């Protein structure tokens, strides 16, 4: 029996624990550990980029404190707003973060707003700051998505594609009704798209491209806008595979927001390139 199985990649994992260890009766989950590792790695990437571009690294160490706080609030607020039916009859559940329910787009929006206010208060160039910080954000996203793997969440619909992933059904909470199970050696599995892996790999490609392109950028803010454009494109297509979408009038919220980001970034990049050429 394997808890996780990539049949076409010949990868089999016998045990995938959610809980890493226990401190004073409190369970510490791998999800939280991975998110923390993503934050630390993201900060190191931002500091490296700041040094690389001769900026004050203290700006980013000061910013990260506020970014973490407001990103968590934003991620939770975004999720609760679009899952209101699950919380309207028990408002205290809103604060039960250990039960899950954080949305990356909410965190990104909150981090952007925090950065705008922070740069205004510190009288620094927001566009340059955003170009630097976004590389750290991508680094954190690459690592953080693997928290979904340990939590057995954020996966896609049934598939037989090369990257198909099997989860032992008894270890997965709240399997959507659209997901069909299969029986292998008397054990029930779900075979689905590993959308967490798709997004992690897409972000790795995007980070690599932006990191090496950044010394050749044509204006401050270009790296940030390119992130919005390409992350939006990748997320739009990956979201189509997801089985746990947040919906608004039968439309995927993440896909709608991705389209908005793509449109805004294309327009702003077009304007900037035209002005630069002129």
DOVEX-436984 format. One record per residue (C-alpha): x, y, z; residue in one letter; residue number from 1. Coordinates in steps of 0.02 Angstrom, whole numbers, plus 50000, padded with zeros to 5 digits. Layout:
R     x     y     z residu num
R     X     Y     Z      a NUM
...
END
This chain:
R     x     y     z residu num
R 50000 50000 50000      x   1
R 50064 50172 49951      x   2
R 49990 50335 50013      x   3
R 50052 50429 49859      x   4
R 50091 50355 49690      x   5
R 50145 50430 49523      x   6
R 50114 50274 49417      x   7
R 50188 50335 49252      x   8
R 50341 50412 49337      x   9
R 50366 50254 49441      x  10
R 50370 50354 49603      x  11
R 50290 50271 49755      x  12
R 50282 50346 49930      x  13
R 50228 50229 50068      x  14
R 50193 50363 50199      x  15
R 50158 50549 50185      x  16
R 50125 50618 50359      x  17
R 50034 50782 50384      x  18
R 50104 50811 50559      x  19
R 50292 50839 50577      x  20
R 50302 50840 50768      x  21
R 50214 50895 50926      x  22
R 50261 51035 51046      x  23
R 50172 51049 51214      x  24
R 50022 50958 51143      x  25
R 50013 51064 50985      x  26
R 50033 50975 50819      x  27
R 50154 51058 50699      x  28
R 50105 51021 50520      x  29
R 50222 51000 50372      x  30
R 50113 51127 50281      x  31
R 50162 51263 50405      x  32
R 50345 51213 50402      x  33
R 50351 51219 50212      x  34
R 50266 51390 50209      x  35
R 50395 51455 50334      x  36
R 50536 51385 50229      x  37
R 50461 51469 50076      x  38
R 50456 51637 50167      x  39
R 50637 51622 50224      x  40
R 50697 51569 50052      x  41
R 50598 51709 49972      x  42
R 50676 51837 50089      x  43
R 50850 51773 50047      x  44
R 50813 51788 49861      x  45
R 50751 51966 49883      x  46
R 50905 52011 49986      x  47
R 51019 51936 49854      x  48
R 50931 52033 49717      x  49
R 50941 52192 49822      x  50
R 51129 52170 49843      x  51
R 51145 52129 49659      x  52
R 51060 52294 49613      x  53
R 51147 52398 49749      x  54
R 50993 52429 49857      x  55
R 50974 52444 50045      x  56
R 50939 52266 50103      x  57
R 50862 52330 50265      x  58
R 50710 52386 50166      x  59
R 50665 52205 50130      x  60
R 50697 52138 50305      x  61
R 50586 52278 50373      x  62
R 50451 52246 50243      x  63
R 50440 52057 50267      x  64
R 50371 52074 50444      x  65
R 50221 52175 50386      x  66
R 50202 52073 50226      x  67
R 50184 51910 50323      x  68
R 50050 51980 50438      x  69
R 49944 52062 50304      x  70
R 49969 51922 50178      x  71
R 49896 51796 50300      x  72
R 49750 51913 50334      x  73
R 49725 51941 50147      x  74
R 49736 51756 50105      x  75
R 49606 51714 50237      x  76
R 49491 51860 50195      x  77
R 49493 51813 50010      x  78
R 49450 51632 50048      x  79
R 49313 51673 50174      x  80
R 49229 51801 50060      x  81
R 49211 51676 49919      x  82
R 49166 51531 50036      x  83
R 49044 51632 50141      x  84
R 48913 51494 50151      x  85
R 49036 51391 50255      x  86
R 49060 51530 50383      x  87
R 48903 51635 50392      x  88
R 48822 51526 50526      x  89
R 48979 51512 50632      x  90
R 49086 51669 50621      x  91
R 49215 51603 50743      x  92
R 49267 51478 50610      x  93
R 49343 51625 50516      x  94
R 49484 51626 50642      x  95
R 49514 51437 50636      x  96
R 49666 51448 50521      x  97
R 49727 51276 50572      x  98
R 49576 51202 50483      x  99
R 49640 51270 50317      x 100
R 49572 51399 50198      x 101
R 49706 51517 50130      x 102
R 49704 51584 49952      x 103
R 49867 51634 49868      x 104
R 49787 51773 49766      x 105
R 49725 51853 49927      x 106
R 49902 51847 49996      x 107
R 49975 51922 49836      x 108
R 49850 52066 49834      x 109
R 49880 52102 50018      x 110
R 50070 52097 49993      x 111
R 50055 52219 49847      x 112
R 49950 52342 49947      x 113
R 50070 52327 50093      x 114
R 50218 52361 49977      x 115
R 50135 52518 49906      x 116
R 50104 52589 50079      x 117
R 50276 52535 50141      x 118
R 50366 52618 49996      x 119
R 50266 52778 50019      x 120
R 50310 52782 50205      x 121
R 50494 52745 50173      x 122
R 50502 52861 50021      x 123
R 50575 52729 49907      x 124
R 50546 52682 49725      x 125
R 50398 52561 49722      x 126
R 50435 52498 49547      x 127
R 50614 52451 49590      x 128
R 50556 52378 49756      x 129
R 50423 52274 49668      x 130
R 50548 52209 49539      x 131
R 50656 52147 49681      x 132
R 50523 52081 49798      x 133
R 50431 51985 49662      x 134
R 50580 51868 49640      x 135
R 50566 51828 49825      x 136
R 50379 51803 49806      x 137
R 50405 51679 49665      x 138
R 50534 51584 49767      x 139
R 50411 51570 49910      x 140
R 50273 51511 49793      x 141
R 50383 51375 49717      x 142
R 50417 51301 49889      x 143
R 50250 51341 49970      x 144
R 50148 51242 49843      x 145
R 50226 51082 49911      x 146
R 50130 51114 50071      x 147
R 49974 51070 49970      x 148
R 50056 50905 49926      x 149
R 50075 50857 50109      x 150
R 49899 50919 50146      x 151
R 49829 50819 50000      x 152
R 49738 50970 49931      x 153
R 49737 51087 49780      x 154
R 49738 50941 49660      x 155
R 49647 50929 49495      x 156
R 49518 50821 49410      x 157
R 49540 50638 49362      x 158
R 49673 50608 49231      x 159
R 49778 50476 49143      x 160
R 49913 50598 49091      x 161
R 50099 50565 49114      x 162
R 50106 50663 49278      x 163
R 49951 50581 49352      x 164
R 49957 50565 49541      x 165
R 49867 50439 49650      x 166
R 49817 50480 49829      x 167
R 49755 50344 49947      x 168
R 49573 50398 49961      x 169
R 49559 50361 50148      x 170
R 49694 50491 50181      x 171
R 49610 50632 50084      x 172
R 49485 50746 50169      x 173
R 49330 50808 50076      x 174
R 49352 50725 49907      x 175
R 49243 50823 49783      x 176
R 49097 50724 49710      x 177
R 49167 50751 49534      x 178
R 49319 50644 49575      x 179
R 49302 50459 49537      x 180
R 49403 50330 49631      x 181
R 49490 50172 49571      x 182
R 49527 50009 49662      x 183
R 49705 49941 49659      x 184
R 49750 49788 49763      x 185
R 49592 49812 49867      x 186
R 49638 49992 49908      x 187
R 49539 50142 49847      x 188
R 49638 50281 49761      x 189
R 49598 50442 49671      x 190
R 49703 50476 49516      x 191
R 49713 50662 49481      x 192
R 49812 50806 49407      x 193
R 49948 50863 49530      x 194
R 49907 51046 49501      x 195
R 50019 51098 49647      x 196
R 50165 51024 49547      x 197
R 50113 51111 49386      x 198
R 50109 51280 49472      x 199
R 50272 51250 49564      x 200
R 50360 51205 49401      x 201
R 50282 51351 49307      x 202
R 50341 51470 49444      x 203
R 50516 51393 49437      x 204
R 50522 51427 49250      x 205
R 50459 51604 49277      x 206
R 50584 51639 49417      x 207
R 50728 51576 49309      x 208
R 50676 51685 49163      x 209
R 50648 51843 49267      x 210
R 50807 51820 49368      x 211
R 50918 51814 49214      x 212
R 50817 51945 49121      x 213
R 50817 52071 49263      x 214
R 50991 52145 49225      x 215
R 50927 52185 49050      x 216
R 50759 52260 49098      x 217
R 50708 52417 49007      x 218
R 50627 52509 49153      x 219
R 50589 52489 49338      x 220
R 50429 52393 49362      x 221
R 50452 52284 49207      x 222
R 50497 52127 49306      x 223
R 50344 52151 49416      x 224
R 50228 52174 49267      x 225
R 50302 52023 49178      x 226
R 50269 51922 49335      x 227
R 50086 51976 49335      x 228
R 50071 51933 49151      x 229
R 50152 51761 49150      x 230
R 50091 51706 49322      x 231
R 49916 51755 49268      x 232
R 49931 51653 49108      x 233
R 49997 51500 49198      x 234
R 49870 51510 49338      x 235
R 49726 51532 49216      x 236
R 49762 51366 49129      x 237
R 49810 51271 49287      x 238
R 49652 51330 49374      x 239
R 49548 51247 49237      x 240
R 49611 51079 49301      x 241
R 49571 51112 49484      x 242
R 49425 51025 49570      x 243
R 49413 51143 49720      x 244
R 49387 51310 49636      x 245
R 49313 51461 49725      x 246
R 49166 51515 49618      x 247
R 49071 51676 49585      x 248
R 48913 51653 49481      x 249
R 48981 51487 49414      x 250
R 49146 51568 49361      x 251
R 49313 51526 49440      x 252
R 49371 51676 49542      x 253
R 49554 51636 49511      x 254
R 49528 51627 49323      x 255
R 49434 51793 49321      x 256
R 49570 51875 49424      x 257
R 49704 51799 49312      x 258
R 49620 51877 49160      x 259
R 49615 52046 49248      x 260
R 49800 52035 49291      x 261
R 49843 51984 49112      x 262
R 49744 52129 49041      x 263
R 49817 52258 49161      x 264
R 49997 52199 49136      x 265
R 49981 52193 48945      x 266
R 49912 52371 48940      x 267
R 50042 52439 49061      x 268
R 50186 52351 48975      x 269
R 50125 52413 48806      x 270
R 50117 52592 48869      x 271
R 50288 52582 48951      x 272
R 50372 52504 48798      x 273
R 50293 52633 48684      x 274
R 50351 52778 48793      x 275
R 50524 52703 48808      x 276
R 50536 52684 48619      x 277
R 50474 52860 48590      x 278
END
